[in-house]
């Protein structure tokens, strides 16, 4: 599952542009990942310029 | 705000504002929605633009210009710097905050209604036609109907996806970028500088774009398929430490630059995409302001025509697609191929090219000359470049 570090996130939306399943939602203030839809491809983790997304094992 | 408009534009960047202005000038009732609090902020852009490109779409105002650029320098991995002779002015570094703000004002003056803090979260789709948007406003969620929706929602675009278009960008075609606006630095305020090196920006480049005396946008993009452990922010921090240790960082932004082909399909029934949302950014330079405004103008005009004729089908919007192809869409594909070739240059190739260029007398170091030397090193580039110029 993908965890968002809101403090690090700049809300640039780059992750949204590469997410193959459209599971990332961005508002003016917050980025959220729908982990039900997420397929764990980690594209968002890799593309993030600032370490705001982390891949974690299911809790 | 009414419950229905002829045209709704999602996103108030240069592409959206230009689309809204031209749709309104064509007689349509237009609503432009921006998710952020302010038009023009946060700036996610290096702010460089060519003068002749920009003036085709708007009367340039002096207050938009942070710096006038007359020189270009390229630094090879070896550290050797080549100053290219570019003749007259190359272009500007814009103040995007004012620029974007004023473009939205021009749209409003043409008759469009502009709303900030309105985050579009979905589309109204009926009978296979886009018929409006779902939007979260400060007063709560609303549905607003429209005959045409124009998606100008940037690299993070979802409007196209909601209408069934394939907009996801491949990792290798997305640059992971960061930029700092740094003051108290010693730079030539008329010169844009590029560093080409896998050490500073693997699969991309590092830029220094002056914003005035002693201040510049310093940023870089790393290819999305870069396999190393460092992130764009690490490369930038390392560069700033080594080159400008006394610089003050006044803005630090992250962003993505799609260096992709334009989407195969960027229209649907009741919908057109423009600018970064349609992946219209120049894949070689990463520049997207002018191409976005161009597409915005074409889509705005076509939206007004659709309202006039009552035809909102995808086939009616093919006139926009064709106009975009004619205006630069075909070249875009060639630029993409050139990008693919350039990205295959090794640091050795780049050092070789720099050394050869430095053998040329400074007054003869034009961009064309540099390119011709690069071509000798990588003849595979030749065909694409020839096609590109043949089309101009």
Interface residues (C-beta under 8 A of the other chain):
Chain A: X10 X12 X13 X14 X15 X16 X17 X18 X19 X20 X22 X25 X26 X27 X28 X43 X46 X47 X48 X49 X50 X51
Chain B: X35 X36 X37 X42 X44 X117 X119 X121 X136 X154 X155 X156 X157 X158 X161 X167 X168 X169 X170 X171 X174 X176 X177 X178 X222 X224 X231 X232 X233 X253 X254 X255 X256 X258
